Amino acid sequence: MRRILPFLLPLLLLLGCQPSATEKAISRQLQEFPETRVQDIYKNFCQDNLGPEHLIPDPDYARNYLSTELASFREDLDSLRYEAPERMYYPVGDEGNYVRVGLAVVLNGLVSEETLLDAFVRSANEGRKASPDAWVAKWNGIAGILRRDFSDIPDAEQDLRRLDSLVKAGDLIMHHSPAFGAAYHPHYRIVAKDIFESELKPLIDR
């Protein structure tokens, strides 16, 4: 045992220094989207745990909303206000329960509007979701990691205090931050991972 211990201690120390899945997900978000703010990290993990924001009892409303957003997105691209993002999809959070699928996949003809709508509606109505209490508990842990290891995000502490107040009041759904919106013009739908992997990813990657 005495001979083994000197070799085990460095290994244990190394394993203890490995970043957690949560830390890796935060770092990935910051690397992919440098203009990320704490509010965007909140939204990222919230979508992974709660899925799309609401159940969709009326698919026609979701269809009309998607068509309107696609038309606005197409108009912005045609007028060269900004370029479509190269990244077509992006897994959210540290568990990967859901994937953001950019609306550019429809404009590029990779996925039909109806196929994306169907995947989104089923994800909203049937996808895995944590309870609000479970999400709040998880967010409190994420907020602690942000305070400890990612305090250099612009306005981090100010945003964390504001989010703490909103979450305590029961306001769990957030928009993207103005900085994120201005930099990346997000247009996407949230799709459950299993639906995405089996139905959408083959169309996008073909």
Order of alpha helices (4+ residues) and beta strands (2+ residues): alpha-alpha-alpha-alpha-beta-beta-alpha-alpha-alpha-alpha-alpha-beta-alpha
